[in-house]
Amino acid sequence: MLKRFICLMSALLLVCLAAGLGEGSSNYLYDSNNNMVPAPPAYIHARTYMASDFEELNNLKSMQAAFERNGKLYVTCSNRLIIFSDEFDVLYTSQSYIGLDGRKTDFDSNVGVFVTEDGEYYICEPNRSRILHFDADNNLLRVLDNPGITGIDASVRYRPTQVAVDKTGRIFVVAKGMYEGIVELNHDGSFQGFYGVNEVQYNIWNLMWRNMATKEQRARMSLWLPTDFTNLCIDSDGFIFATVQSSSAAESVMRLNAKGENILRVDDDDEYPKGDLWLNQMTTTGAPVGASEFAAVDTNEYGVYICLDITRNRVFAYNEDGKLLFIFGGPGNRKGYFRGPVDVDFIGDSIVVLDSTAETIEVFSVTDYGRALMRAVEAQYNYDYAAAEGYWREALSYNQNLFIAYSGIGRAMLRSGDADGALYYLKLGDDRKYYSKALEKVRNEKLKEYLVPVALTLIGALIALKIVKKLVRRSKEKRQTA
């Protein structure tokens, strides 16, 4: 009871601290014991865009997804496509397109959008069971209809909601209600197979109850199905990032290789990225209850990935090692909070969140603290550890609770040869993996430092002992002959 009270008071304190910042955003981190600690904002609310800000738009209803490429932001609404510049000028908007038969066709139930490097883009229309492929000039190139997926019940309708295309032309599709995995299509749109199959999450109590239940009870139980993929993107190395919207999923965000295996890097001693670690279980408080559920993901060119939690309307950012970098957002109407976010994207140094309920596009800009933090991550990603150390120290000057910075400094010092200094910072950062490496290096250096003198001393002592024994023996022989 006391522990719960302390956790609740900590949470309330953090809320008060966040409110006092004036930007209306949650700013905190977790320490090595999963306790919340206050942190300065890495990103702050910079601008809210509404339909009234654009002459070309009369509303921003039913926004679904966003994708940034080549200085343009593509936003889908249920019946519209809008293309903005990186300065948020409307470059193109349309509620229809010219079909392959030459007829004008209205958009219907648009959801996911993906843009290739040469400006071609794909839009999902789940209600029509198809994906539309346009060229850079907004001309329809082809319609990817139901690919005829094998191995599933014929009654399951093909409803693509998210799409991504790699450099080889392979098409990856998240289809609603299709639990076998991400649908992989060949370049021509034909079915290749299921990718990144999501295993069923079993619960020991459910297993026990199912075994004890009667045949009639089991028949009334819901089907045990794998959790559903919700979003995906492709990182700079060509790997697929995907989110799973389930409070019970052990791995709510994944990085999938060519075989569909999750290769997301996380140290053994760390929590797997899953959003909030402190969870409210008291329904009477009015606060969101339960684990975070990631509904969207995006990544930048140096390994940072951001996940949108729709349980508490927050954005969580992690580096390539799964280390939590910063958090912002929350449920509410003030600046920096969201009412119904649906997607999150990097756009240059800024982060954009689509709030479908509020019908707004929220833009967050990086702070001095956030810039130092991101530059440290970028330098470390590019193996420039000396530069990374400088940026980590700058970030620490803003936030003494930034444990990843202590770890980053310690790792940089270890690589530069200062193992003794590295031990201090690695301990502060609770980096057990690299602390063990530094400790081993210190021991090896101590051995090298003292091994030769000790060895020479022992050898000298042995030689001296032999000489003394020999002299004693000769002395005895002389006395006997005398």
C-alpha positions in Angstrom: 0.0 0.0 0.0 2.8 2.4 0.9 4.6 1.6 -2.4 1.5 2.3 -4.4 1.0 5.6 -2.5 4.5 6.7 -3.2 4.1 5.8 -6.9 0.9 7.8 -7.1 2.4 10.8 -5.4 5.4 10.6 -7.8 3.1 10.6 -10.8 1.1 13.6 -9.5 4.4 15.4 -8.8 5.5 14.8 -12.4 2.2 16.1 -13.7 2.6 19.3 -11.7 6.1 19.7 -12.9 5.0 19.3 -16.5 2.2 21.8 -16.0 4.6 24.3 -14.6 6.7 24.1 -17.8 4.0 26.0 -19.7 4.1 23.8 -22.7 1.6 21.4 -21.5 3.6 18.2 -22.2 4.7 15.2 -20.2 8.5 15.4 -19.6 10.0 12.6 -17.6 12.2 9.5 -17.9 12.7 6.3 -16.0 15.7 5.4 -13.8 17.3 2.0 -13.6 14.7 0.9 -11.1 11.8 2.0 -13.4 11.0 4.9 -11.2 9.8 8.1 -13.0 12.2 11.0 -12.7 11.6 14.6 -14.1 13.4 15.7 -17.3 13.5 18.9 -19.3 11.6 18.9 -22.6 13.5 17.5 -25.6 10.7 18.7 -27.9 8.2 21.5 -27.3 5.0 22.4 -29.0 5.8 24.9 -31.8 2.6 25.2 -33.9 -0.9 23.9 -34.4 -2.3 23.8 -37.9 -6.0 23.8 -38.4 -8.1 23.8 -41.6 -8.7 27.5 -41.2 -4.9 28.1 -41.7 -5.2 27.0 -45.3 -7.2 28.6 -48.0 -7.2 25.3 -50.0 -8.8 23.3 -47.2 -12.3 23.5 -45.6 -11.6 20.8 -43.0 -9.1 18.2 -41.7 -11.7 15.6 -40.8 -10.8 11.9 -40.5 -7.1 12.2 -40.8 -5.5 8.8 -41.0 -1.8 8.8 -41.7 1.2 10.9 -42.7 4.4 10.3 -44.5 7.4 12.6 -45.1 9.7 12.4 -48.1 11.9 14.8 -49.9 10.6 17.8 -48.0 7.0 17.0 -48.5 4.4 15.7 -46.0 1.7 13.5 -47.5 -1.5 13.3 -45.3 -4.4 11.0 -46.0 -7.9 11.7 -44.8 -10.7 9.1 -45.3 -11.7 10.7 -48.6 -8.8 13.0 -49.4 -5.1 13.3 -50.0 -3.2 16.5 -49.0 0.4 17.2 -49.8 2.2 19.9 -47.8 5.6 21.4 -48.2 8.0 21.3 -45.3 6.9 24.8 -44.5 3.3 23.6 -44.5 2.1 25.2 -47.7 -0.5 23.2 -49.5 1.1 21.8 -52.7 -1.7 19.5 -53.7 -5.1 18.3 -52.5 -7.7 16.1 -54.1 -10.7 14.0 -53.2 -10.6 12.1 -56.4 -8.4 10.7 -59.2 -8.7 9.6 -62.8 -9.0 5.8 -62.9 -7.3 3.5 -65.4 -10.6 3.5 -67.3 -10.4 7.2 -67.7 -13.3 7.9 -65.3 -13.1 10.2 -62.3 -13.2 8.2 -59.1 -13.6 9.4 -55.5 -11.2 8.4 -52.8 -12.8 6.1 -50.2 -11.6 5.1 -46.8 -8.0 6.1 -47.3 -5.7 5.0 -44.5 -2.0 4.3 -44.9 0.3 6.1 -47.4 3.9 5.4 -48.4 6.2 7.5 -50.7 9.2 6.1 -52.6 12.4 8.0 -53.1 11.5 9.0 -56.6 8.2 10.5 -55.4 5.8 7.7 -56.4 3.2 6.9 -53.6 0.8 4.2 -52.5 -2.5 4.7 -50.7 -4.5 2.0 -49.0 -8.2 1.8 -49.5 -9.3 -1.0 -47.1 -13.1 -0.7 -47.9 -12.3 -1.5 -51.5 -9.7 -4.2 -50.7 -7.0 -2.5 -52.7 -3.9 -0.3 -52.8 -3.6 2.6 -55.3 -0.2 3.3 -56.9 0.4 6.9 -58.2 3.4 8.5 -59.9 5.1 11.7 -58.7 2.7 13.8 -60.8 -0.4 12.3 -59.0 -1.4 10.1 -62.0 -2.7 6.6 -61.2 -0.3 3.9 -62.4 -2.0 0.8 -61.2 -4.5 -0.7 -58.8 -3.3 -3.5 -56.6 -6.4 -5.5 -55.9 -6.8 -8.5 -53.6 -3.7 -10.6 -54.3 -5.5 -13.9 -53.6 -3.8 -14.8 -50.3 -3.5 -18.5 -49.8 -3.8 -20.3 -46.4 -6.5 -18.2 -44.8 -10.2 -18.6 -44.5 -12.1 -17.5 -47.6 -14.5 -15.5 -45.5 -11.6 -13.2 -44.2 -11.8 -10.0 -46.2 -8.6 -8.4 -47.5 -8.5 -4.9 -45.9 -5.0 -3.2 -46.4 -4.5 -0.4 -43.9 -0.7 0.3 -44.0 1.8 -0.2 -46.7 5.6 0.1 -47.2 7.8 -0.6 -50.2 11.5 -1.5 -50.1 14.2 -0.6 -52.6 13.8 -3.9 -54.5 10.0 -3.2 -55.0 8.7 -5.7 -52.5 5.5 -4.5 -50.9 4.6 -5.0 -47.3 1.0 -4.6 -46.2 -0.7 -4.5 -42.8 -4.2 -5.9 -43.4 -6.8 -5.5 -40.7 -8.0 -8.7 -39.1 -5.2 -10.8 -40.8 -3.3 -12.3 -37.8 -1.0 -14.5 -39.8 1.5 -11.6 -40.1 2.4 -8.8 -42.5 1.4 -9.6 -46.1 4.3 -9.6 -48.4 3.7 -8.9 -52.1 6.0 -9.2 -55.1 6.6 -6.1 -57.3 3.7 -7.0 -59.5 1.3 -7.2 -56.6 1.1 -11.0 -56.4 1.1 -12.7 -53.0 4.5 -13.9 -51.8 3.8 -14.9 -48.2 3.4 -13.7 -44.6 6.2 -11.8 -43.1 7.2 -11.3 -39.5 4.6 -13.8 -38.2 3.4 -12.6 -34.8 3.3 -15.5 -32.3 0.2 -16.1 -30.1 0.7 -14.6 -26.6 -0.3 -17.3 -24.1 -1.4 -16.6 -20.5 -0.8 -19.4 -18.0 -4.1 -18.7 -16.2 -6.0 -18.8 -19.5 -4.3 -22.1 -20.3 -5.3 -23.6 -17.0 -8.9 -22.4 -17.3 -9.2 -23.7 -20.8 -7.9 -27.1 -19.8 -10.5 -27.3 -16.9 -13.4 -25.9 -19.0 -16.1 -28.1 -20.5 -16.5 -28.5 -24.2 -19.4 -26.1 -24.3 -17.4 -23.5 -22.3 -14.5 -23.8 -24.7 -16.8 -23.3 -27.6 -18.0 -20.0 -26.1 -14.5 -18.8 -25.5 -13.0 -16.2 -27.9 -10.5 -17.5 -30.4 -6.8 -17.4 -29.4 -5.3 -15.3 -32.1 -1.9 -13.6 -32.5 -1.9 -9.9 -31.8 -2.4 -7.7 -34.8 0.2 -5.5 -36.5 -0.9 -1.9 -36.7 1.8 0.2 -38.5 5.1 -0.1 -40.2 7.9 1.9 -41.8 11.3 1.2 -43.4 14.5 2.5 -41.8 17.6 3.8 -43.5 19.2 0.3 -43.5 16.1 -1.3 -45.2 14.7 -3.0 -42.2 11.0 -3.0 -41.3 9.9 -1.3 -38.1 6.4 -2.5 -37.1 4.1 -1.9 -34.1 1.7 -4.3 -32.4 -1.4 -2.8 -30.8 -1.9 -5.0 -27.8 -1.5 -4.3 -24.1 -0.4 -7.9 -23.6 2.2 -8.1 -26.4 5.7 -8.9 -25.1 7.2 -7.1 -28.1 5.1 -4.1 -29.0 7.6 -2.7 -31.5 9.8 -4.8 -33.7 12.7 -4.4 -36.2 12.4 -7.1 -38.8 15.1 -8.5 -41.0 14.7 -10.0 -44.5 13.6 -13.3 -42.8 11.0 -11.5 -40.8 12.9 -12.1 -37.5 12.8 -9.4 -34.8 16.3 -8.0 -34.5 15.5 -5.0 -32.3 18.5 -4.5 -30.1 18.0 -4.3 -26.4 20.5 -5.0 -23.6 19.7 -7.9 -21.4 19.3 -5.8 -18.3 17.0 -3.2 -19.9 13.2 -3.2 -20.3 12.0 -4.0 -23.8 10.6 -0.7 -25.4 7.0 -0.7 -24.4 6.1 2.9 -23.5 5.2 3.7 -19.9 6.6 1.4 -17.2 4.6 2.8 -14.3 1.0 1.8 -15.0 -2.1 3.2 -13.4 -4.4 0.3 -12.3 -6.9 2.4 -10.4 -9.9 3.1 -12.6 -11.4 5.5 -10.1 -8.7 8.2 -10.7 -9.9 9.1 -14.2 -6.5 8.5 -15.7 -5.8 6.0 -18.5 -5.5 2.5 -17.3 -3.2 -0.3 -18.4 -0.1 -0.7 -20.6 0.9 1.5 -23.5 -0.4 0.5 -26.9 1.8 1.6 -29.9 -0.3 2.5 -33.0 2.4 4.2 -35.1 6.2 4.2 -35.6 8.7 6.3 -37.5 12.5 6.3 -37.6 15.2 8.8 -38.7 18.5 8.3 -40.5 20.5 7.6 -37.4 18.5 4.9 -35.6 16.1 6.9 -33.4 12.6 5.6 -33.6 9.5 7.2 -32.2 6.3 5.3 -31.1 2.9 6.8 -30.6 1.1 5.4 -27.5 -2.7 5.7 -27.9 -3.4 4.7 -24.3 -2.0 7.9 -22.9 -1.5 9.9 -26.1 2.2 10.1 -25.7 5.3 9.9 -28.0 8.2 7.7 -26.8 11.6 8.0 -28.5 14.4 5.3 -28.4 17.8 5.0 -29.8 19.1 2.0 -31.8 19.9 0.1 -28.5 16.3 0.5 -27.3 17.3 3.2 -24.7 14.6 5.6 -23.8 15.6 9.1 -24.9 12.5 11.3 -24.2 8.8 11.4 -23.8 6.3 14.1 -24.7 2.5 14.5 -25.1 -0.4 13.3 -23.0 -4.2 13.4 -23.0 -5.8 16.8 -22.9 -6.7 20.1 -24.8 -3.7 22.2 -23.9 -0.7 22.9 -26.2 1.4 19.8 -26.4 -1.4 17.4 -25.5 -3.5 15.3 -27.8 -7.2 14.3 -28.0 -7.0 11.5 -30.5 -3.6 11.1 -32.2 -3.3 8.7 -35.1 0.2 9.1 -36.5 3.6 10.5 -35.7 6.4 11.4 -38.1 9.8 13.0 -38.3 10.0 16.0 -40.6 13.5 17.3 -40.5 14.5 18.2 -37.0 10.8 18.5 -36.0 8.2 15.9 -35.1 4.6 16.0 -36.4 1.6 14.4 -34.8 -1.8 14.1 -36.5 -4.7 14.6 -34.0 -7.7 13.2 -35.8 -10.2 14.0 -33.0 -9.0 17.7 -32.7 -8.6 17.9 -36.5 -5.2 19.5 -36.1 -1.6 18.9 -37.2 0.7 19.4 -34.2 4.3 20.4 -34.8 7.0 20.0 -32.2 10.4 21.6 -32.4 13.6 20.4 -30.8 15.0 22.3 -27.8 18.6 23.0 -27.0 18.6 20.0 -24.7 16.9 17.8 -27.3 19.4 18.9 -30.0 22.4 18.0 -27.8 20.7 14.7 -27.0 20.0 13.9 -30.7 23.5 14.9 -31.8 25.0 12.7 -29.2 22.9 9.7 -30.5 23.8 10.6 -34.1 27.5 10.8 -33.4 27.4 7.5 -31.5 25.5 5.9 -34.4 28.2 7.0 -36.8 31.0 5.7 -34.4 32.3 9.2 -33.7 32.6 8.6 -30.0 34.7 11.6 -29.2 32.1 14.0 -30.6 29.4 11.9 -28.8 31.1 12.4 -25.5 31.0 16.2 -25.9 27.3 16.2 -26.8 26.5 13.8 -23.9 28.2 16.2 -21.5 26.2 19.1 -23.0 23.0 17.2 -22.5 23.9 16.4 -18.9 24.3 20.1 -18.2 20.5 20.3 -18.8 19.5 17.0 -17.2 21.4 15.3 -14.4 18.8 12.4 -14.6 19.9 11.5 -18.1 21.3 8.1 -17.3 22.0 7.2 -21.0 24.4 10.2 -21.1 26.5 8.8 -18.2 26.6 5.5 -20.1 27.5 7.3 -23.4 30.4 9.1 -21.7 31.6 6.0 -20.1 31.5 4.0 -23.3 33.4 6.8 -25.1 36.1 6.9 -22.4 36.4 3.2 -22.5 37.0 3.3 -26.3 39.6 6.1 -25.8 41.5 3.9 -23.4 40.5 5.6 -20.1 39.0 2.5 -18.4 39.4 3.9 -14.9 37.4 7.0 -15.8 34.8 4.9 -17.7 34.1 2.9 -14.6 32.8 6.0 -12.8 30.4 7.1 -15.5 29.2 3.6 -16.4 28.3 3.0 -12.8 26.3 6.3 -12.7 24.6 5.1 -15.9 23.9 1.6 -14.5 25.4 0.2 -17.7 26.3 -3.2 -16.3 27.3 -4.7 -19.7 30.0 -2.1 -20.4 30.9 -1.7 -16.7 32.0 -5.4 -16.8 34.0 -4.7 -19.9 35.7 -1.7 -18.3 36.4 -3.6 -15.1 37.9 -6.4 -17.1 40.1 -4.0 -18.9 41.2 -2.3 -15.7 42.1 -5.7 -14.2 44.1 -6.6 -17.4 45.9 -3.3 -17.2 46.8 -3.8 -13.6 48.0 -7.3 -14.3 50.2 -5.9 -17.1 51.5 -3.2 -14.9 52.5 -5.4 -12.0 53.0 -8.8 -13.7 56.6 -8.1 -14.9 57.9 -6.6 -11.6 56.2 -9.3 -9.6 57.5 -12.0 -11.9 61.1 -10.6 -11.8 60.9 -10.3 -8.0 59.8 -13.9 -7.7 62.5 -15.1 -10.1 65.1 -13.0 -8.2 63.9 -14.5 -4.9 64.2 -18.0 -6.3 67.7 -17.4 -7.6 68.7 -15.9 -4.3 67.2 -18.8 -2.4 69.2 -21.3 -4.6 72.4 -19.3 -4.1 71.9 -19.2 -0.3 71.2 -23.0 -0.2 74.3 -23.6 -2.3 76.5 -21.5 0.0 75.1 -23.1 3.1 75.8 -26.6 1.6 79.4 -25.6 0.8 79.9 -24.2 4.3 78.7 -27.5 5.8 81.0 -29.5 3.5 84.0 -27.4 4.6 83.3 -27.9 8.2 83.0 -31.6 7.7 86.3 -31.9 5.9 88.0 -29.8 8.5 
